[in-house]
Amino acid sequence: MNVSFALLALHGPTIALNEICVDYLGITPKTANQRAKAANLPFPTFKLRDSERAPYMVDTSELASYLESQMKAAKDEWLMVHGRG
């Protein structure tokens, strides 16, 4: 199954950063919000309205691209370690 399709089915076209930060990034919502404000995450984030209280959102296709790149890097490393690359 395609990662983008799976995320789209699970979360819809966009998802709040607070909902994915622990599972997909391994960081707390507070840290995720700080990094989003500094544009220091591995994918872009946005707010639906111009407000400090508005949650940061993530396009699921951007999250999928990030996850796919991480999976590819891990697979390439595994292949190198096991002499198959």
N, C-alpha and C positions, 0 to 999 in steps of 0.2 A: 504494500500500500504506500502511496506517495505521502511523504511527511506533510506537505502543504495541504493536501486533501484531508488528512486525518485531523490536523489542527483546525482547519476550517469547519469540519463536522463537529469537532469537540467544543470549539470556542466561538465560532462565527468569524466574520471578516476582521474584527478588531477585538482586542482583549485588554483589560486593565493590567498595567505593569504589576500592580500589587498581587494579582492573581497568579502570575507565572514566575515571579522572582525567586521564590524558594525552590520550586520544583525544577526549573530550567536553568537558573543561574547560581543557585546555592547561596543567595544573599538575602538579607532581611528586606522587608518593604522600605524601611527607613534608608538603608544603604542604596537600594535601587532607585529611590526617588532622588537622593543626593546625586547619584551618578547620572540620572536622566537630566537633571537640571544643569549639570556640567557637560552634557553631551558626551559622557564617558561610558557608554554601554556599547556592546558589539553590534547594535542595530539601532535605527532611529526610533524616537518616541515622539509623541505629540499630545496636545491637549485639545479637547473638543471645544473649549471656550477659554477665553483669556481671563483666567482666574487662578490665584494661588492655590485655592482649594480643589480645583478640577484635577481629577486623576490623570496621570500619564497613561497614554494608550499605546499599544503596539499593533502594527499591521501583522496579521498572522503569516502572511507570505514572507515578511522580513524575518520573523522568528524562525520560520521553516528553513529559509536560506542559511541562517546562522547554525541551526541544528545540523543541517546536511553537511555544512563545511566542517563542523566539529566531528561528525561521524566519519567523514572521508579522511580527515587528519588522523583520527584514531586507527582507522583501518590501515592506512599507509604505514603508520608506525608499527602496528602489529605485524604486517607483512615483512617489514624490514627486520624486525627482531627474530622472526621465524624463518628468515632466509628465503622468502617467497616473493620478494620485490625486486 
